[in-house]
Amino acid sequence: MNDTNVGQPRNAGIANEHAIPRMIPIVLSLTGGTIGIILGIAFSLAIPAFLGWPTLVSFMAIVGSVIFSAAVGIFFGYYPARKAAALDPIEALRYE
């Protein structure tokens, strides 16, 4: 994440608690996880139809993939946004 993305709104007077939530990409990672779950189920249903191999869709695998995609979104979204929001707005804009 570019520090300027946080520096510009903070320079305009937006507080930290309003700058952080709009940058969290958890929704994107959960959307990607949902698409992955849908494709995984579709492929696991298509494989027996085309190749005759038996497949099994595990509920625990689906739960694990949702947890993993949420963790990726939190780590790669919230942590850098929180770190950038803690910067001084002038310093964030200075190194553009």
Secondary structure, DSSP 8 states (H G I E B T S, - for coil): --THHHHHHHHTT--HHHHTGGG-THHHHHHHHHHHHHHHHHHHHHHHHHH-------HHHHHHHHHHHHHHHIIIIIHHHHHHHTS-HHHHHHT-
